[in-house]
């Protein structure tokens, strides 16, 4: 069910339900956060963010990003556009090349938003062992 069609939950608890003690995420916040998390939920995009962050000055030309991820320039450009649209990267066109940089605080804001609503309710995250 799409998030914008979620049913409205009653604000008064029924006899069998425990009351909410915190603030839950609104539907618009959930939709916006889900869009950003979808952008992050791709291994290539995570690598691109990591590669850009590791470059001197925290920015990289698209020409420097194709070889490390082993994809064609149009495919890398698509992934970068998704990250720009999600508000995680900025794009600066210089001549024929585009340079990308992390938006300061964007990744931390996403983590903070998730932590605000779920942080105390879930255990510490650890990557799965392969």
Beta strands, then each sheet from edge to edge (+ up, - down):
strand 1: 59-61
strand 2: 89-94
strand 3: 97-102
sheet 1: 1+ 3- 2+
end
